């Protein structure tokens, strides 16, 4: 993938290669994608889940049959083209069969996070207007049967198929995906699937064939750093393009065996975990929720070749009680600089495609370099635009494009850009040229590389300089004993803002401010060094549903803690 810089009167705009020139792209509807991969890899293992002492394994042929069974049941429930079908599920086989089954029926799958609180779930169900809701019964301490009947008592008092609600007026059918025992109007799994027995599979085939790449494909809900839940509607084309691209960005040499416990209901893991693995004909090693010891056991037993995890999970894996006893020699696609690559049985020279930028609105990456790109090419940037995409940097207040090399707000558009936020006119989300203003800060260099510097309201202005907390935290997280690092700017009369790093240490680690500053001093310029270091408990970090730290809340907490400490010091 290459980029071409377009400079007009010294102004900065960078384009990816034409979409038509991109290789390795298959079907561009979710229904077409699942058919293509299942046809291509029929007898091969598609997934495995260890559940309650049993091993559940599906081949691609079995995955197809399961998806078709769900699709036929949804047709019997009256689902039509564009109907929204909610799916509340962890990473289990039924997540795939229900999401792709909905797509095959012509519906818009709407994955919903199992992390959402009842209040957030209520907001999502109201905003999404799903007509069918397919839910996992119990997830850890959550009982979704109880939560749903408490949100809408009519579910408890009605019979399946005879449910009507003024709270959720579009909702007509609710079913469990993992339990044959129903609850009121919530149908058991077997009874729900039995509805489709009379539906001719040819009807499903015909429906799938009449869905176009430009049609609505998937509705995801994202919790931003403000904590407000947003419904983001993407076309089939956007989701499928990214699924086909990720194997190329990873530079797989053979189908992967991918472990991940991160929810497929987020765009990131939907593409870079599940989508990439299916597109490459690999196998998913499923874990319903993250448990470090179990994760390591699964990687060992199932001979995982690629782990997909959030940054804070690497350290937890390394700290797990069975870390020294597992055999992880099968791991190949694990970044050589992650803690897991330090395991005595792992030998990796692979670099993950971390020189990248994107969000849910672009269905993951809109700029990147593929795995193993040499430093002299990526230059620690966030990559160049994906095929068909355009990036520009604008002045935040006026929207005017800034000159090459100048900092401003990142604005993006391209074939994976969302169709819009539900309930909000598109004109309120994009500018007059169709660019999404991201509220992220950065700049483009003369070779077309994007450099992302964080949220505009997170960039720290200290002593006349702009400091990116991302750069500081990337260094501090490597300090032995540090579990989490989040740096914020706290108002200061002299400097404007004070650079303050908030640290969650690993249990038993002995850290102090001097240790952190000394470590950071080796890699950071003096003006980027944290002036103050606060040690906090993980519970002090307010997070969104997608585990993003709410920096505004943390900034307030840091200011209060520093004030208390200064007062105590006299």
Steps between C-alpha positions, in 0.01 A plus 500: 500500500638839402389857532515797271533842652294765330631847573294797383658838564700346782192350670491144635277222366603137468326223306530122500530299181178473294263244648483317166875428523480326837573126482364214709141624546214251495122528545386839628186404689508320834279229352733463204808495721376219724390297197837551328713396798279203587503376141877540483587337832208262563664209690756715682450602862343845530478532879537331834356585841580323826181523704407321822753225441398442139666592172267655245655491152341615175638455153427766240229272358340474844529876546312545174225261608464679834479840327235370260293361787494843667423672170201274435366560852533876452312481170224313683492781759423750223841659467536696176774686316659753733325371813727537800578185698666551837760247621617509862777244529856436610759340271324169450401304185146637510627856464616409150194296403260769616682798349562335164160330512340843530704620201392200291135580577553852363494660845747739663680320784530721806759360743452637852768504767455266794679767708215749470312581818121457503467875447732491199326191363169681525648794305637267234176303454304822476738659250559191287134406458583130467213276398663177619733470798719191542676488836736285700315410818772547762839673483699494823273664757258636240175322426369657179168325542449685827641828369272498195185409694578775751542752220177384335272303740274404208771254396439302817124494467468430127542188290760465222376662181221683684713778642427871446672791670454874507850533648656310207228530235696332221598196707288193423722198575758425770690173537791353693788374288639258759205359693200294396317622810314821428360767727161652425516643150871420478515184293743217558764427236349181360149648473638806321695293247200269447316800354723479194435135414227592252706768327656392171879565504459634145312795650802583714728470197279737303491753781877496542548549126289816503708678764749744344840609636363852543203381709510538880706209628560526872409730789751532782484697821811672626564665833721800436722667759200712600318181595205574270389197299498561124332284236726475196348357182739357239439367152572138414792616289679670788494201733596253226783708355665508840455127557680425171768761569609388843664172386706708258590752771603211728692341212382152591706223346243234592148498652528616862370342815385812679433536872310800629266575788422855387140545392413452134231763562772767461611587146865434586465135593219446251756571225849443629410191702193326361485649149869458421502141621196399297621681188830312525333163560636473853349385828371706793598388849212651692498626858177650626672749729858570591666285763878501475562146630231349279624700201851361534365147537292544184795634301708204611237229448364633170840597355405862440712683246361850561374664820286814471489698824469849645823655634412452867433130443860428393627583846228289663597202287862541604397521865274192488577214739549245218712725278823312557343158445323537163645422159442796268744396231219492241461879521626660181299818450582658835679832496861458603473797736194383695550332839373166366789490251736487799367158600775238511329285233422785258732612222352782294640764268154604379383858532128564513348771277496753781591799279134571443202722571126441495180479702157338498380763254755370244446138606854478635796629303499776242878545506760230558818323403494118488683275743880502493524836325857628558553801723649709220167470320246543779711754697287437813202650322142378489524387142369608163138490376331173412383443142238753393537711815594866537645668809536872554601717793282802571504798731258394778305828514472593132525160330759635257764254383839574658840491326703178490667438835274731701291360783123502498193277510496173308216475245430176309285348230508180301319176413491374859366823651172448683164575341433716804402512865145374545258775588736776380487658153814420301551871436564546871772231501705584189613824337390634163749275321391185683794487744448383857661740744648263759587737789844338490815704460793430272691591188612360162862504390634563150489127417132463586537336840245582767622578851219472757554689825183408690167665568510874451377554853757250638812658350689669784612859450787555740753782499410593143546147363242241392555164665325177401402281798506201264877531457560533874280206591656277234834548680378472858300182433830327424636581847516180710219491753265731309162349418320810366624849416274790404646847469288814520548874510404677824453881502809686623548877539861498384506241220139508386472127559704263713590157356368247754532124457250284687640153564336173602784270616495123483418331829812486714700739280706760685485822300545866587500828312878505463505154344241596239669829414846341477370230268311747279800738485692247292251524213313830534606861451510699823186700422304175451598352835217478753541778754294300746424129531190375679445138601134405480287189531354347186155568644583872494506493119153561363464323165253484216328179390789439260760534778618845398609708797290813546779753498279791603409319822862399557619858445260618769609222739868582443443869568318420825770254615780747429317774685457273802866393489626857472278611786625214718860591417431853625 
